[in-house]
Amino acid sequence: MSRHPLSNLLRALAATTALAVAGSFVALGDNPAPAAAGSSAPQASQGQEAAKKQDEQNNKTIEKIIEESESVLAGRGFTYDPAGRRDPFRSLVEQTKADKGPRPKGIAGMLISEVDLVGIVQKGKESLAFFNGSDNKGYFLRVGDQLYDGRIIQINRQSGQVVFRQEINDPRSIKPYRDITKRLYSAEEEKL
């Protein structure tokens, strides 16, 4: 017994087609047209052979259609290569967070929103940013240093700002990151 109602329908259609084809050959064999006495038997057997071939071909076609429909229903027929794009079949509402496991200790386990920029110092040719962490400890960070949800991509001593690149997992966003700027001075202090 087939699992899919489509296969039952296709089998019934094949049986009906086979009966119709066989009936047309019988009708051709019963034709009262004048013919030689010895030629009617070979024509009848040829008609039956043609009907059998047609029936076999129909059955093969139906079996192929059934197999293809079952493979599509089972999910074996199609694949999707996202090539950097989001999966169009995933819900935009669904909140999916990449589970990074337990947070490590120190600055590497802190979120960008949990650290405060206290100062920027020059050490040789590179700038270091001084942050106060959520554990009330001070940390000196350089460009490329990693926090739990992002990393530092720029430190600008003249403007007093540090730019972080935060990794986000939002299916609605085109870019998988966003840049966050922390300022040494607030916007109101800069106006004075």
C-alpha positions, -999 to 999 in steps of 0.1 A, spaced: 0 0 0 14 34 -10 19 61 16 8 90 -6 -27 95 -21 -11 108 -53 4 75 -60 -30 58 -57 -45 83 -82 -16 77 -106 -20 39 -104 -57 42 -111 -50 64 -141 -25 40 -154 -49 11 -151 -77 30 -169 -53 40 -197 -41 4 -201 -77 -8 -203 -86 19 -229 -55 10 -250 -63 -27 -248 -100 -20 -257 -90 0 -288 -68 -29 -300 -96 -54 -295 -119 -31 -314 -93 -30 -342 -92 -68 -342 -130 -70 -345 -130 -48 -375 -152 -65 -402 -130 -51 -430 -120 -78 -455 -86 -93 -448 -68 -124 -456 -77 -154 -435 -42 -160 -422 -33 -123 -414 -58 -116 -385 -41 -137 -359 -7 -120 -363 -23 -86 -362 -41 -95 -329 -9 -107 -313 10 -75 -325 -18 -54 -310 -15 -72 -277 23 -68 -277 20 -31 -284 -6 -28 -256 18 -46 -232 47 -23 -242 25 8 -238 13 -5 -204 49 -11 -193 60 23 -204 31 39 -186 39 20 -154 76 31 -156 65 67 -160 41 65 -131 67 48 -108 92 76 -117 66 103 -109 58 86 -76 94 83 -66 101 119 -74 71 131 -54 80 110 -24 116 122 -25 104 158 -26 81 151 4 110 135 22 133 165 15 158 146 -5 152 164 -38 162 200 -31 191 218 -14 198 254 -7 232 271 -8 229 303 12 263 318 1 263 343 29 226 351 27 201 343 54 179 312 51 146 324 35 127 296 51 136 306 87 113 327 107 123 364 111 105 365 144 124 335 159 151 345 183 182 325 176 213 331 197 245 313 190 254 296 222 290 304 229 290 285 262 298 300 296 314 334 296 351 335 304 365 355 333 379 390 328 374 414 299 370 385 274 337 376 292 322 411 292 298 426 267 305 459 250 277 475 269 292 464 302 325 483 298 331 520 302 358 540 284 379 558 310 408 570 290 430 567 259 468 567 262 496 567 236 523 540 238 548 544 211 530 545 178 499 527 190 470 539 212 457 520 242 422 523 255 416 522 293 383 506 302 365 500 335 349 466 335 317 454 352 339 438 378 353 473 387 387 465 374 407 485 349 418 470 315 441 483 288 430 472 254 445 476 219 430 473 184 420 437 178 414 428 214 383 407 218 353 411 242 325 386 245 303 400 218 328 420 197 363 434 192 380 468 190 386 479 154 397 515 160 411 537 187 413 575 180 431 595 206 424 629 190 386 625 189 385 604 222 366 575 208 369 537 205 350 518 178 339 482 184 326 458 159 298 438 176 288 404 162 250 402 159 228 373 150 197 390 135 182 374 104 167 407 93 201 424 92 221 423 59 255 426 78 263 401 106 278 429 126 273 465 137 299 492 147 295 507 182 314 539 192 322 546 228 333 582 235 356 595 262 335 626 264 297 627 261 281 646 232 270 674 255 306 679 269 320 681 234 296 711 226 310 731 255 
